[in-house]
């Protein structure tokens, strides 16, 4: 009886984790083009998407975004992201 409950709990835990992972990825994918949106949460999702796109074009886009972004916390996040990308591109 205890084994059945443990297996059921483990299965539910894995299913919940998988569903959360899928929904988070879907949210980021849906809002990847919202970097200049009026909604700051969409801009955050777009920054999260861009974090995986290490290219020169992304650096240029982040430069424009940093100059435009009115929210200090998102601007700081974009600056950190740009610095990381610059280091990655310089080392490759």
WOMO-V770660 format. One record per run of one state. SS is the DSSP state (H for helix, E for strand, L for the rest). FROM is the first residue (numbers start at 1). LEN is the number of residues. If there is no record, write none. Layout:
BEGIN
ss=SS from=FROM len=LEN
ss=SS from=FROM len=LEN
END
This chain:
BEGIN
ss=L from=1 len=1
ss=H from=2 len=29
ss=L from=31 len=9
ss=H from=40 len=11
ss=L from=51 len=5
ss=H from=56 len=13
ss=L from=69 len=3
ss=H from=72 len=20
ss=L from=92 len=1
END
